[in-house]
Amino acid sequence: MEKPDTTAAAGSVGAGSQTLIRGLDLIEAVSHEVLTLSELAAKLDLTKSTTHRLLSALVDRGYLAFTPRAGYRLGPKLLLLGTLAQAQADLVQVARPHLEELAASTEDTVHLGVFDGDFALYLDKVPGRRRITISSRVGDRQPLSSTGLGKALMIDSPPSYWDERFAADQAAGSMKADAKVWRERMEGYAKVGRAFDLEENEDQIRCVAAPIRDAAGKIVGAISVSSAAQYMSDDRMTALTDEVRATADAIS
């Protein structure tokens, strides 16, 4: 007879958190050795039915793999995530001295970001010398169509993807913008290899951004210089273009 689970959830939020934690516990349990359903149920003090349900979901998503008569082991999705995590860590390490140099020369805040699905993920931030508060934080996921980083990441993407992201971000609550004007600007950004944020993501904050490319020329990240609009006139943004692109190229 199966024993009852010893950690019943008190509510829907608690149940969701508990399920996630149990799933992570299962992944960690098989990280050292291949284990059977019975062994995992006993190790985590769960019923076999609950353990099987969680394992099936993890196998379906590729986080675990199952071998008949042997048991469960780490799956291919974790190999992919590990590779991506290493690549992101390497990018931050390589980019950091260049970001610091750019922040020092411009006196403005510099960001590093990458694609995260249909968003821009901020991996690093080097504050400038000006006493300006910019709300971005490392780990933030921001819209592609309204941020300088996001636009720089999208520069090589098909225009149909630009339009798709613009419409989706507008529907999700991004600052309202004219689709035709935005599209014309993106076409211009693609031609010169850099993008602007003209107070489209945060009020009174402007930025100049450029893509980082790998050895094959594929965009793998982007950097941006951000400051208050009072320090970012149209002329200064244009003047910063070469320096921002040169820094992105140095990281590439």
N, C-alpha and C positions, 0 to 999 in steps of 0.2 A: 504494500500500500504506500502511495506516495505521500510524503510529508507536505504540509501546507507551507507556502512561502512565508518567511519570517519577517518580511519588510513590506507589508501591504501599504499602498499609497493612500494618503489622506485625501487627496483631491486630484483633479485633472492635471494641474500644473506639477504637483508632486509626482504623479504617476509618470508623466512624460520625462521628468528629470531622472527618476529612478530607472526607467527603461534605458535611457541613454547611458547612465552609469553602469548598468548591468552589461550592456553591449560592449562598453569600453573594457570592463573587467574580463569579458570573454576574450577579447582581442589580446589583452595583456597576458592572459592565462596560457594561450597557445603560442606566445612569442618565444618561449623557451623550449617547447616540446609539442609533439603531436598528441592530442588528447581525444578520447572518445566522448560521446554524449554523456554516458554515466559518470565518467571521471570529471567532466566539467560541471555537471549538476552537483556532484558531491563537493567539489572544490569551492563553488560559489554558494553552496547551501540553498539551491533552488530545486524546484520540482523538475522532473524530466520534460514535462510538457512545456513549461515556461522556457526552459533551456533550449529545447528543440525549436520553439517559435523564434527566439532571438537568433539562434544560429542560422536558421533558414533565411532570415532577413539579411544577415551579414554575408551569407554565401551569395544570395541573389544580387547584392550590391558589389560583390567582388572583394569585400574586406577580408573574408575568410574563404578557404577552399576545403572541400571534403573529399577524402579518399576512402572508398569502401573497405571495411575490415581493418582500417588503420585509424582514421579519425580526422580531426579538424586541424588545419594549419593556417598560417597567414596567407592572404590572397593577393592577386596581382594588383588590385587597386592600391594597396599599401606600398607596393614597389613604386608605382607611379607617383603617389603623394610624397614618398620619400625623396624621389628624384627632383620633384618640383620644389620641395622644401629646401633641398641642398642648393638648387639653382638660385632660389631667392636669397638664401644666406650668402652665397658667393657674390651675387650682384650687389648686395648691401656692402659687403667687405671691399669689393673693388671700387664701388662708387663713392664711398664715404670721404676719402681725402679730396676728391674732386668737388664734392658738394660743399665741403668746408671751405675750400679755396674760392668757390663761386659766391658763397654767402659772405665771405670776408671782402671780396672785391666789390660786390654790389651793395653790401650792407643790408641786404634783404633776406627774407626767409626762403630756403631752398627745400624742395620736396623731391622724393624719389618714389615712383609708383609702377605698378604692373597691372596687366589685365587680371581680373578675377571674375570670370564669367562675363557678364555684361556690365561690369562696374570697374572703376579704377580703385585698386587697393594701395593705400599709402604704406610704403615699407620703411621710409626714413624721413626725418625732418631735421633741418639744421636752422635754428633761429638766426635772424639777422641782428644787427646792432640797433636798429630803430625800435623805438618803444611802441610797437604795434601788436595788437592781439589778433592772431589769425587762428580760427577755431579748429583747424585740421589737427588730427592726431594720428600717430603711427597705428596702423590697424584699421583705420577708417575705410569704409567702402563708399565711394562717391559716384554720382552719375557721370557717364562718359561724355554726354553732350553739353554739359554746363561747366565742366572743369577744364582748365588748360591741359592738365595731365591726360585727362580722358580724350580730348580732341587729338593730342599728339599721338596717343596710342592708336587712335583710329585712322590716322592719316593715310595709311596704305589700304585700308578696308574699302570694299566697293561702296559707291555712293548709296546704293540701296540699303546697306547696313547703317550708314549715317542717318538716313531718313527713319529707319526702323527704331534706332536708339533715341533719336530726337522725339519721336511720337510717344514712345514708351516712357521716357523721362518726363515729358510734359504731363502725361496722364498720371504719373506717380507724384507730381507736385513740384517739379523743378520750376524755377522762376520763369514766368511766361515770356516767350520770345516768338518772333515772327519766323516761320519756317523758311520762307524764301530768302530772307536776309541771312539767316543762320547757314543755310545751304551754300549761299554764295561765298560766305566767309570761309567755310570749310574747304571749298574748291581753291580759294586763294591760299589757305594754309598748306594744303597739299602741294601746291606748286613751289612754295618757298621752304618747305621742310620744318615749319614751326607753327605753333598755334597760340592764340591769345584767349584769356578769360577776361571779358570786359564787364566785370561785376555781375556775372551771370550765375555764380554759385553762392557768393557771399557779398552782401552789400558793402560797397566802398572798398572792395579788394579786387585788384587786377593781377594778372600774371602772364608771363611769357614761358612757353613750354616747348620742348623738342624731344623727339624719340631717340631711344637707345637701340642699337641694332646688333645682332650677333654676326658671326663671321660670314654667314650666308646672306646678310643684308635684311634679315627678318627682324621686325620690331619686337623687342623683348622687354621693353620698359620705357620710361620717360622721366624727364626731370622738369622742374618748373621753378621760376623765380617769382615770388609773390610779395606784394607790398600794398600799402594803402593807395587809393586812387590819387591822392595828392602828390605822391612820389612817382606815379606811373602815368605820366602824360603820354599821348600818342607818340610823340617824338622819342621819348625815352624808351618806350616799349620797342619801337623800331630799332633804336640804337643797341638795345640789349640782344637783339636777334643773333648776331654773330657770336657773341660770347656764350650764350646759352647753347647754341648749336655746336660750338667748338667743344664745350664741356661734355655734351652728350656724345660727341664723336670720340672724345678722349676715353670715355667709359666704355664705348662700344668695342 
